[in-house]
Amino acid sequence: MKDLKELKSTQEFLQKVTAAFAGVVDIEIGIISSNLEVIAGSGYFEKEVGAIYDEGCMTHKILSSSGSESILVENTAYAVCCAECEYSSHCEVLAFLMCPIAYEGEKVGTISLLALTEQHRRKLLNHYEKMQEFLNKLCDIILISLNEKRMESKVTSLMNQFKDVINSIYEGVIAINEQGDITNINRAAEELLNLDRNIKTGIHINDLFPDFNLEDVFSREVDESDDLYYVNELSYTGPDNKTMNLFYNVTLMHEEELVSGAVLSFRLKEEVEEMATRIMQENKKCTFSGIIGTSKEINEVKEKMRLIAPTDSTVLIRGETGTGKSIFARAIHEESPRRKNQFVSISCAAIPAPLLESELFGYEEGAFTGAKKGGKPGKFELAHGGTIFLDEIGDMPLDFQVKLLHVIENKSIARIGGVSFRDVDVRIIAATNRDLEDLIKEGKFREDLYYRINVIPFTLPVLRERKDDILLLMHHFLDYYGKRLNKKINGYKEEAREALLAYPWPGNVRELENAIEYAVNIESGFKISRNSLPDKISRYYSSSDTSGIEDLFSLERKAIKAALQKYGNSTWGKEKAASALGISRATLYRKLKSIEQDVS
């Protein structure tokens, strides 16, 4: 066939193009011919070169259709179009943008941008128009390559067409040849390095970075399957004599199996460190170590949950509204072997009874009026291999409880309108603020379901019973909302502290967080005052008898003592304790000195 012959003839060129520019755009590229053979690809797709896919794949669908438009799939896990593909159960692609390649009026294949990480998926979606334009231009270059066999003209043409895409990338990008001469600089690099936009390419890389070791870059041994490697940090002094530190990566470029140049991508060191810290903090929030609290009650719960997290046993978390049941459920998942799979949460009280079955079990095409074409998977299917969190299970309709009991006992579900059962491997974590025993007596909750979900029960302590943690949470939320709202507030006035400590917090941690967010919004000074607190908290403090309430110094001393008992008295331990308490290390040392003087 003509299309197969022509694409095959340019396979070496296409492979070099995908390898060279996947590193620049930071998203993998794959090219598939009309017989569904992988012709070229970068990263994950490079290993697939030569493989032939089945007719359930997206390339077959787009080549079989009459249209010529590209297709964007934002999430393959939920895409109906991916359901028929035999690779869907173990596909590493999270999202992709696919464009048909038309040659002389005939579709000869497809080219795709493939996101294999959540970061790359967001980049693909955020820069969709630029990525679409890039694919269209890359298709034009491929068509040129089908008629011309001169590699140099094709790479030059591709670089010219691709320049606007490079300029849309946030990272600074500089391309150099093997001699170290700069061949391309993107707009982000010009702005970051404060360069004249009329600067001519051809200057040496050491003119910008005197300490850049060119010999080390081109002589370093790297894995043949991964020419992208992290080098280190680099210092740069701009025209204004200001020095900045950069973190950068290098991607080697090849021509006829020889290194022909490299692409440097870089960002400010402090930006990378800030981003890494933010990611680590977000990840930490999903684990037990990220749950704020040093009181005996909360520590006992965390330690017991750590013990059962690696198992598959069903868990029931009970507690008042706002005690953080969903956070603890997520922490159990994140510290279990299932953490690489989905954590799916559903509120049994928020979904109307008629829709609950379709939400949990899904439905087949044509199951009811308005059903989506191809059907829809339910929460249990989406959580396969992971964890499903059934929040507010005490509010689940009685007739639906029978169906849930069947799923727990048989580990299988049937979609609405379906005739067959699907096996599901999920761990169930349920939560409720209702008294299930009373509901059983009232005939509103099935006793057999109760014993199925009450395998490992936990009851979360209310905030009013762990006063030591209120100060920690006050400082944590003040720091969080101060940064989020760009308010420079560095503490609480004494009366505001006393009012917050005296309040009984019926809404628990959630109510405390809302109160601090409100106060940060209202406060115009540098410390939270009582007037900035919600009225009900201020009124309660005015009307309450404060006699018998433990003084602030005692509470602080207890909190510090608990933190040091957990982390130790070493320098590292005190640093961790200060972080947990929401204060600086210097403040911790000052308070320790004050405590020692008080004791003596």
C-alpha positions as semicolon CSV with decimal commas, in nm:
position;residue;x (nm);y (nm);z (nm)
1;M;0,000;0,000;0,000
2;K;0,123;0,348;-0,087
3;D;0,057;0,502;0,256
4;L;0,243;0,226;0,439
5;K;0,540;0,245;0,202
6;E;0,564;0,623;0,227
7;L;0,540;0,640;0,605
8;K;0,788;0,354;0,641
9;S;1,033;0,536;0,418
10;T;1,040;0,832;0,657
11;Q;1,032;0,628;0,978
12;E;1,391;0,715;1,078
13;F;1,321;1,085;1,027
14;L;0,990;1,069;1,216
15;Q;1,155;0,889;1,508
16;K;1,424;1,157;1,536
17;V;1,165;1,434;1,515
18;T;0,950;1,286;1,790
19;A;1,252;1,220;2,012
20;A;1,393;1,570;1,960
21;F;1,077;1,769;2,023
22;A;0,905;1,559;2,287
23;G;1,172;1,681;2,527
24;V;1,107;2,044;2,433
25;V;0,727;2,034;2,457
26;D;0,757;1,796;2,757
27;I;0,476;1,570;2,632
28;E;0,525;1,236;2,455
29;I;0,456;1,203;2,080
30;G;0,333;0,896;1,890
31;I;0,275;0,829;1,517
32;I;0,063;0,534;1,396
33;S;0,004;0,426;1,034
34;S;-0,328;0,323;0,879
35;N;-0,256;-0,046;0,943
36;L;-0,237;0,048;1,313
37;E;0,141;-0,003;1,336
38;V;0,337;0,231;1,563
39;I;0,580;0,404;1,325
40;A;0,754;0,641;1,567
41;G;0,728;0,758;1,924
42;S;0,906;0,910;2,220
43;G;0,941;0,786;2,577
44;Y;0,670;0,529;2,653
45;F;0,570;0,513;2,284
46;E;0,926;0,446;2,165
47;K;0,902;0,099;2,320
48;E;0,583;0,044;2,118
49;V;0,746;0,110;1,776
50;G;0,666;-0,186;1,550
51;A;0,365;-0,295;1,754
52;I;0,032;-0,332;1,574
53;Y;-0,280;-0,234;1,767
54;D;-0,625;-0,387;1,738
55;E;-0,926;-0,223;1,578
56;G;-1,059;-0,103;1,912
57;C;-0,792;0,165;1,936
58;M;-0,861;0,534;1,871
59;T;-0,647;0,547;1,554
60;H;-0,876;0,294;1,385
61;K;-1,181;0,499;1,488
62;I;-1,045;0,831;1,361
63;L;-0,925;0,676;1,032
64;S;-1,261;0,504;0,981
65;S;-1,461;0,824;1,036
66;S;-1,552;1,058;0,754
67;G;-1,429;1,371;0,931
68;S;-1,080;1,514;0,943
69;E;-1,093;1,681;1,282
70;S;-0,856;1,604;1,566
71;I;-0,979;1,443;1,889
72;L;-0,898;1,552;2,244
73;V;-0,955;1,298;2,523
74;E;-0,916;1,477;2,857
75;N;-0,928;1,164;3,075
76;T;-0,891;0,812;2,930
77;A;-1,026;0,655;3,247
78;Y;-1,370;0,802;3,179
79;A;-1,366;0,818;2,798
80;V;-1,628;0,602;2,629
81;C;-1,415;0,595;2,314
82;C;-1,139;0,412;2,503
83;A;-1,361;0,143;2,653
84;E;-1,332;-0,095;2,355
85;C;-0,953;-0,083;2,337
86;E;-0,786;-0,400;2,465
87;Y;-0,518;-0,187;2,630
88;S;-0,765;0,022;2,835
89;S;-0,716;-0,175;3,157
90;H;-0,340;-0,116;3,165
91;C;-0,294;0,192;2,947
92;E;-0,044;0,443;3,088
93;V;-0,187;0,734;2,887
94;L;-0,397;0,975;3,100
95;A;-0,500;1,212;2,817
96;F;-0,416;1,266;2,451
97;L;-0,469;1,489;2,150
98;M;-0,483;1,295;1,819
99;C;-0,477;1,436;1,466
100;P;-0,517;1,241;1,138
101;I;-0,237;1,260;0,877
102;A;-0,388;1,310;0,531
103;Y;-0,172;1,254;0,220
104;E;-0,309;1,315;-0,131
105;G;-0,667;1,306;-0,003
106;E;-0,620;0,984;0,193
107;K;-0,573;0,931;0,567
108;V;-0,244;0,751;0,609
109;G;-0,209;0,758;0,987
110;T;-0,237;0,965;1,303
111;I;-0,006;1,170;1,521
112;S;-0,074;1,221;1,892
113;L;0,045;1,416;2,194
114;L;0,023;1,183;2,495
115;A;0,018;1,287;2,862
116;L;0,149;1,014;3,094
117;T;0,142;1,219;3,417
118;E;-0,110;1,449;3,581
119;Q;0,127;1,741;3,532
120;H;0,152;1,672;3,159
121;R;-0,225;1,626;3,135
122;R;-0,280;1,974;3,281
123;K;-0,022;2,117;3,043
124;L;-0,197;1,957;2,745
125;L;-0,534;2,098;2,851
126;N;-0,405;2,443;2,948
127;H;-0,217;2,487;2,617
128;Y;-0,469;2,302;2,401
129;E;-0,482;2,559;2,119
130;K;-0,103;2,582;2,096
131;M;-0,072;2,203;2,103
132;Q;-0,341;2,174;1,833
133;E;-0,157;2,426;1,617
134;F;0,167;2,237;1,671
135;L;0,012;1,907;1,558
136;N;-0,132;2,070;1,247
137;K;0,207;2,216;1,157
138;L;0,383;1,893;1,237
139;C;0,142;1,714;1,000
140;D;0,243;1,963;0,731
141;I;0,609;1,885;0,794
142;I;0,539;1,511;0,773
143;L;0,371;1,564;0,436
144;I;0,680;1,752;0,322
145;S;0,893;1,463;0,440
146;L;0,685;1,226;0,228
147;N;0,792;1,419;-0,081
148;E;1,143;1,525;0,024
149;K;1,415;1,312;0,174
150;R;1,650;1,582;0,290
151;M;1,671;1,563;0,668
152;E;1,825;1,904;0,727
153;S;1,554;2,101;0,547
154;K;1,283;1,910;0,731
155;V;1,431;1,975;1,078
156;T;1,481;2,345;0,991
157;S;1,125;2,372;0,863
158;L;0,992;2,198;1,174
159;M;1,189;2,429;1,402
160;N;1,049;2,736;1,224
161;Q;0,694;2,606;1,245
162;F;0,742;2,503;1,606
163;K;0,882;2,832;1,733
164;D;0,547;2,971;1,849
165;V;0,487;2,655;2,053
166;I;0,829;2,681;2,217
167;N;0,756;3,043;2,302
168;S;0,434;2,941;2,480
169;I;0,625;2,720;2,725
170;Y;0,679;2,872;3,069
171;E;1,028;2,725;3,115
172;G;1,327;2,892;2,955
173;V;1,456;2,689;2,658
174;I;1,793;2,723;2,482
175;A;1,907;2,495;2,200
176;I;2,279;2,453;2,125
177;N;2,480;2,258;1,872
178;E;2,767;2,026;1,957
179;Q;3,012;2,316;1,960
180;G;2,803;2,500;2,217
181;D;2,675;2,768;1,980
182;I;2,318;2,878;2,059
183;T;2,077;2,795;1,776
184;N;1,749;2,893;1,940
185;I;1,625;3,086;2,245
186;N;1,258;3,096;2,341
187;R;1,077;3,402;2,474
188;A;1,063;3,274;2,833
189;A;1,444;3,241;2,836
190;E;1,485;3,593;2,698
191;E;1,260;3,737;2,970
192;L;1,406;3,529;3,253
193;L;1,766;3,615;3,158
194;N;1,674;3,976;3,071
195;L;1,817;3,943;2,720
196;D;1,770;4,173;2,425
197;R;1,509;4,010;2,202
198;N;1,715;4,108;1,899
199;I;2,007;3,901;2,022
200;K;2,149;3,694;1,738
201;T;2,179;3,320;1,767
202;G;2,531;3,192;1,725
203;I;2,676;3,323;2,049
204;H;2,836;3,058;2,267
205;I;2,652;2,912;2,568
206;N;2,944;3,014;2,790
207;D;2,879;3,377;2,699
208;L;2,562;3,343;2,908
209;F;2,676;3,080;3,156
210;P;3,055;3,091;3,206
211;D;3,041;2,794;3,448
212;F;2,843;2,569;3,212
213;N;3,059;2,263;3,142
214;L;2,996;2,180;2,778
215;E;3,239;1,887;2,775
216;D;3,064;1,728;3,073
217;V;2,724;1,753;2,902
218;F;2,829;1,582;2,578
219;S;3,061;1,325;2,734
220;R;2,826;1,209;3,010
221;E;2,695;0,857;2,971
222;V;2,315;0,837;2,980
223;D;2,062;0,562;2,932
224;E;1,995;0,519;2,560
225;S;1,623;0,505;2,631
226;D;1,627;0,835;2,822
227;D;1,848;1,117;2,699
228;L;1,687;1,361;2,942
229;Y;1,878;1,397;3,264
230;Y;1,891;1,636;3,556
231;V;2,223;1,820;3,569
232;N;2,230;2,058;3,864
233;E;2,195;2,424;3,940
234;L;2,355;2,702;3,743
235;S;2,441;3,061;3,833
236;Y;2,361;3,348;3,595
237;T;2,452;3,716;3,616
238;G;2,232;3,940;3,400
239;P;2,299;4,273;3,228
240;D;2,185;4,448;3,547
241;N;2,460;4,260;3,742
242;K;2,199;4,075;3,945
243;T;2,282;3,709;4,005
244;M;2,019;3,434;4,000
245;N;2,036;3,059;4,054
246;L;1,871;2,823;3,808
247;F;1,775;2,457;3,803
248;Y;1,800;2,305;3,456
249;N;1,762;1,986;3,252
250;V;1,948;1,885;2,938
251;T;1,803;1,685;2,648
252;L;2,060;1,553;2,402
253;M;1,970;1,562;2,030
254;H;2,094;1,298;1,785
255;E;2,152;1,279;1,412
256;E;2,244;0,947;1,254
257;E;2,318;0,797;1,598
258;L;2,559;1,078;1,685
259;V;2,496;1,357;1,934
260;S;2,429;1,674;1,735
261;G;2,334;1,916;2,009
262;A;2,135;1,968;2,324
263;V;1,831;2,152;2,456
264;L;1,851;2,323;2,797
265;S;1,527;2,391;2,986
266;F;1,550;2,585;3,310
267;R;1,359;2,769;3,584
268;L;1,452;2,981;3,881
269;K;1,581;2,770;4,170
270;E;1,350;2,934;4,424
271;E;1,046;2,866;4,203
272;V;1,135;2,498;4,174
273;E;1,197;2,469;4,547
274;E;0,871;2,647;4,628
275;M;0,679;2,419;4,392
276;A;0,846;2,110;4,539
277;T;0,763;2,225;4,892
278;R;0,402;2,289;4,795
279;I;0,369;1,946;4,636
280;M;0,525;1,779;4,940
281;Q;0,289;1,968;5,169
282;E;-0,012;1,867;4,960
283;N;0,100;1,504;4,963
284;K;0,163;1,524;5,337
285;K;-0,192;1,644;5,396
286;C;-0,319;1,314;5,260
287;T;-0,127;1,106;5,516
288;F;-0,154;1,071;5,892
289;S;0,158;1,283;5,943
290;G;-0,022;1,568;5,765
291;I;-0,320;1,559;6,002
292;I;-0,262;1,837;6,253
293;G;-0,287;1,742;6,618
294;T;-0,066;1,629;6,904
295;S;-0,330;1,552;7,166
296;K;-0,345;1,205;7,317
297;E;-0,690;1,142;7,166
298;I;-0,595;1,223;6,808
299;N;-0,259;1,044;6,829
300;E;-0,427;0,723;6,947
301;V;-0,662;0,730;6,649
302;K;-0,377;0,794;6,403
303;E;-0,162;0,515;6,544
304;K;-0,442;0,259;6,530
305;M;-0,537;0,362;6,177
306;R;-0,174;0,322;6,069
307;L;-0,186;-0,038;6,188
308;I;-0,494;-0,129;5,981
309;A;-0,413;0,085;5,674
310;P;-0,213;-0,191;5,493
311;T;-0,505;-0,437;5,517
312;D;-0,820;-0,467;5,306
313;S;-1,058;-0,478;5,603
314;T;-1,371;-0,262;5,589
315;V;-1,355;0,048;5,811
316;L;-1,634;0,251;5,972
317;I;-1,541;0,603;6,083
318;R;-1,784;0,771;6,320
319;G;-1,778;1,123;6,450
320;E;-1,958;1,454;6,464
321;T;-1,983;1,683;6,163
322;G;-1,654;1,858;6,094
323;T;-1,424;1,614;6,275
324;G;-1,244;1,525;5,951
325;K;-1,383;1,180;5,867
326;S;-1,305;1,218;5,495
327;I;-0,946;1,328;5,570
328;F;-0,882;1,021;5,784
329;A;-1,040;0,797;5,519
330;R;-0,807;0,943;5,255
331;A;-0,507;0,896;5,487
332;I;-0,593;0,526;5,528
333;H;-0,599;0,492;5,148
334;E;-0,274;0,685;5,097
335;E;-0,088;0,466;5,348
336;S;-0,221;0,141;5,201
337;P;-0,096;-0,073;4,908
338;R;-0,396;0,060;4,711
339;R;-0,265;0,418;4,704
340;K;-0,157;0,391;4,338
341;N;-0,520;0,335;4,240
342;Q;-0,829;0,552;4,274
343;F;-0,979;0,688;4,595
344;V;-1,343;0,745;4,505
345;S;-1,566;0,937;4,744
346;I;-1,944;0,963;4,737
347;S;-2,190;1,123;4,977
348;C;-2,486;0,894;5,030
349;A;-2,694;1,188;5,159
350;A;-2,618;1,433;4,879
351;I;-2,746;1,216;4,591
352;P;-3,124;1,166;4,546
353;A;-3,235;0,807;4,609
354;P;-3,342;0,741;4,244
355;L;-2,993;0,838;4,119
356;L;-2,787;0,660;4,385
357;E;-2,787;0,322;4,211
358;S;-2,667;0,462;3,878
359;E;-2,398;0,666;4,056
360;L;-2,263;0,367;4,247
361;F;-2,317;0,088;3,994
362;G;-2,334;0,269;3,657
363;Y;-2,566;0,190;3,370
364;E;-2,567;0,037;3,022
365;E;-2,655;0,221;2,704
366;G;-3,032;0,256;2,665
367;A;-3,099;0,163;3,029
368;F;-3,329;0,465;3,065
369;T;-3,426;0,785;2,889
370;G;-3,127;1,017;2,875
371;A;-2,869;0,742;2,931
372;K;-2,538;0,824;2,764
373;K;-2,434;0,637;2,454
374;G;-2,205;0,353;2,554
375;G;-2,330;0,360;2,913
376;K;-2,142;0,489;3,214
377;P;-1,930;0,316;3,480
378;G;-2,030;0,363;3,842
379;K;-1,819;0,462;4,141
380;F;-1,747;0,099;4,231
381;E;-1,600;0,032;3,884
382;L;-1,393;0,351;3,898
383;A;-1,258;0,246;4,238
384;H;-1,152;-0,100;4,114
385;G;-0,817;-0,180;4,273
386;G;-0,851;0,118;4,506
387;T;-1,079;0,247;4,780
388;I;-1,440;0,368;4,784
389;F;-1,544;0,607;5,060
390;L;-1,916;0,594;5,143
391;D;-1,969;0,913;5,340
392;E;-2,288;0,964;5,543
393;I;-2,382;0,599;5,502
394;G;-2,639;0,638;5,779
395;D;-2,850;0,841;5,535
396;M;-2,851;0,570;5,266
397;P;-3,208;0,471;5,162
398;L;-3,320;0,145;5,325
399;D;-3,410;-0,030;4,998
400;F;-3,067;0,047;4,852
401;Q;-2,890;-0,099;5,155
402;V;-2,986;-0,448;5,032
403;K;-2,803;-0,387;4,703
404;L;-2,495;-0,256;4,881
405;L;-2,496;-0,564;5,104
406;H;-2,495;-0,783;4,791
407;V;-2,191;-0,599;4,655
408;I;-2,000;-0,638;4,981
409;E;-2,079;-1,009;5,004
410;N;-2,022;-1,102;4,638
411;K;-1,763;-0,840;4,534
412;S;-1,945;-0,784;4,206
413;I;-2,186;-0,528;4,062
414;A;-2,438;-0,518;3,780
415;R;-2,497;-0,196;3,589
416;I;-2,853;-0,072;3,553
417;G;-2,991;-0,236;3,239
418;G;-2,711;-0,492;3,236
419;V;-2,747;-0,870;3,236
420;S;-2,404;-0,967;3,364
421;F;-2,207;-0,904;3,681
422;R;-1,868;-0,732;3,691
423;D;-1,611;-0,825;3,954
424;V;-1,489;-0,530;4,161
425;D;-1,189;-0,527;4,392
426;V;-1,242;-0,235;4,629
427;R;-1,179;-0,155;4,991
428;I;-1,480;0,003;5,157
429;I;-1,446;0,284;5,410
430;A;-1,777;0,415;5,544
431;A;-1,845;0,717;5,763
432;T;-2,141;0,860;5,950
433;N;-2,237;1,113;6,214
434;R;-2,559;0,923;6,289
435;D;-2,622;0,674;6,569
436;L;-2,652;0,356;6,362
437;E;-2,768;0,150;6,659
438;D;-3,066;0,382;6,709
439;L;-3,138;0,373;6,336
440;I;-3,145;-0,009;6,351
441;K;-3,399;0,004;6,634
442;E;-3,611;0,247;6,431
443;G;-3,596;0,016;6,128
444;K;-3,404;0,271;5,918
445;F;-3,078;0,080;5,889
446;R;-3,024;-0,289;5,821
447;E;-2,859;-0,480;6,101
448;D;-2,684;-0,722;5,860
449;L;-2,530;-0,428;5,671
450;Y;-2,422;-0,272;6,001
451;Y;-2,219;-0,580;6,091
452;R;-2,069;-0,588;5,740
453;I;-1,934;-0,233;5,760
454;N;-1,855;-0,223;6,132
455;V;-1,552;-0,453;6,098
456;I;-1,296;-0,197;6,220
457;P;-1,475;0,094;6,386
458;F;-1,320;0,427;6,480
459;T;-1,474;0,723;6,659
460;L;-1,301;1,057;6,597
461;P;-1,264;1,284;6,900
462;V;-1,447;1,615;6,894
463;L;-1,246;1,936;6,901
464;R;-1,382;2,049;7,238
465;E;-1,226;1,737;7,394
466;R;-0,878;1,813;7,264
467;K;-0,814;2,171;7,362
468;D;-0,438;2,124;7,312
469;D;-0,494;2,098;6,937
470;I;-0,699;2,416;6,903
471;L;-0,387;2,636;6,922
472;L;-0,210;2,426;6,659
473;L;-0,508;2,451;6,425
474;M;-0,549;2,824;6,490
475;H;-0,191;2,891;6,378
476;H;-0,213;2,650;6,086
477;F;-0,528;2,808;5,942
478;L;-0,397;3,159;6,008
479;D;-0,082;3,082;5,809
480;Y;-0,278;2,911;5,529
481;Y;-0,539;3,182;5,478
482;G;-0,290;3,462;5,537
483;K;-0,091;3,340;5,237
484;R;-0,398;3,257;5,030
485;L;-0,558;3,598;5,090
486;N;-0,224;3,784;5,081
487;K;-0,273;3,924;5,431
488;K;0,029;3,987;5,656
489;I;-0,118;3,875;5,988
490;N;0,130;3,725;6,233
491;G;-0,078;3,617;6,532
492;Y;-0,373;3,670;6,764
493;K;-0,444;3,933;7,026
494;E;-0,489;3,789;7,374
495;E;-0,865;3,838;7,392
496;A;-0,915;3,678;7,050
497;R;-0,713;3,374;7,160
498;E;-0,914;3,339;7,479
499;A;-1,242;3,366;7,288
500;L;-1,138;3,096;7,042
501;L;-1,022;2,866;7,323
502;A;-1,341;2,919;7,524
503;Y;-1,582;2,844;7,238
504;P;-1,719;2,481;7,237
505;W;-1,690;2,432;6,857
506;P;-2,003;2,228;6,778
507;G;-1,891;2,225;6,415
508;N;-1,546;2,100;6,516
509;V;-1,239;2,156;6,294
510;R;-1,447;2,267;5,997
511;E;-1,615;2,540;6,201
512;L;-1,278;2,652;6,340
513;E;-1,134;2,675;5,989
514;N;-1,433;2,881;5,872
515;A;-1,394;3,113;6,170
516;I;-1,025;3,177;6,099
517;E;-1,090;3,234;5,728
518;Y;-1,360;3,485;5,823
519;A;-1,128;3,661;6,070
520;V;-0,842;3,686;5,819
521;N;-1,078;3,841;5,564
522;I;-1,211;4,095;5,814
523;E;-0,892;4,184;6,004
524;S;-0,715;4,503;5,891
525;G;-0,430;4,492;6,144
526;F;-0,134;4,262;6,198
527;K;-0,298;4,045;6,465
528;I;-0,642;3,889;6,478
529;S;-0,858;4,086;6,722
530;R;-1,176;3,975;6,895
531;N;-1,376;4,218;6,679
532;S;-1,268;4,024;6,369
533;L;-1,411;3,695;6,496
534;P;-1,760;3,575;6,394
535;D;-2,029;3,731;6,614
536;K;-2,142;3,403;6,772
537;I;-1,789;3,332;6,900
538;S;-1,746;3,683;7,039
539;R;-2,094;3,675;7,199
540;Y;-2,027;3,335;7,357
541;Y;-1,707;3,464;7,513
542;S;-1,885;3,771;7,652
543;S;-2,165;3,566;7,807
544;S;-1,960;3,271;7,932
545;D;-1,804;3,228;8,273
546;T;-1,432;3,198;8,207
547;S;-1,351;3,073;8,555
548;G;-1,202;2,726;8,546
549;I;-1,073;2,772;8,193
550;E;-0,709;2,677;8,164
551;D;-0,486;2,976;8,098
552;L;-0,315;3,021;7,764
553;F;0,036;2,966;7,900
554;S;-0,063;2,625;8,038
555;L;-0,218;2,522;7,709
556;E;0,089;2,631;7,516
557;R;0,315;2,446;7,757
558;K;0,110;2,126;7,714
559;A;0,118;2,157;7,336
560;I;0,496;2,212;7,333
561;K;0,552;1,922;7,571
562;A;0,339;1,690;7,354
563;A;0,523;1,795;7,037
564;L;0,867;1,736;7,193
565;Q;0,757;1,398;7,327
566;K;0,663;1,300;6,973
567;Y;0,964;1,436;6,784
568;G;1,237;1,441;7,052
569;N;1,465;1,707;7,198
570;S;1,730;1,695;6,926
571;T;1,781;1,992;6,695
572;W;1,593;1,804;6,422
573;G;1,317;1,710;6,667
574;K;1,272;2,069;6,782
575;E;1,255;2,185;6,422
576;K;0,982;1,928;6,348
577;A;0,800;2,019;6,670
578;A;0,806;2,389;6,579
579;S;0,664;2,307;6,237
580;A;0,385;2,096;6,391
581;L;0,304;2,375;6,637
582;G;0,285;2,632;6,359
583;I;0,563;2,850;6,502
584;S;0,921;2,926;6,405
585;R;1,212;2,744;6,567
586;A;1,327;3,070;6,727
587;T;0,982;3,116;6,883
588;L;0,993;2,759;7,015
589;Y;1,333;2,819;7,180
590;R;1,206;3,142;7,333
591;K;0,899;2,969;7,478
592;L;1,113;2,681;7,609
593;K;1,337;2,930;7,786
594;S;1,030;3,098;7,935
595;I;0,899;2,763;8,058
596;E;1,235;2,676;8,217
597;Q;1,246;3,010;8,398
598;D;0,890;2,962;8,521
599;V;0,973;2,614;8,655
600;S;1,287;2,736;8,832
